[in-house]
Amino acid sequence: MSKESDIIFTGADDSSFKGWDERDLANPIFVNKSHEAGVTVLKKWPWNSNLLLSGSYDKHIKIWDLRNMT
């Protein structure tokens, strides 16, 4: 995985969120489909830069460790 500042996160209506290396946007570096509905929010945890929060129409918030997304 590349440096933290080179990663772009996107959420989608197909219940997935993806991480993209901005230097190579042809293919995502990871795809996660663990939500049961569209992903609406992605937010870095303010006190730990290795954590990402995802929110969804499935009414769940999940916490992810960016060091182990693959």
Secondary structure, DSSP 4 states (H G I P E B T S, - for coil): ---GGGEEEEE-TTS-EEEEETTBTTS-SEEE--SSS-EEEEEE-TT-TTEEEEEETTS-EEEEEGGG--
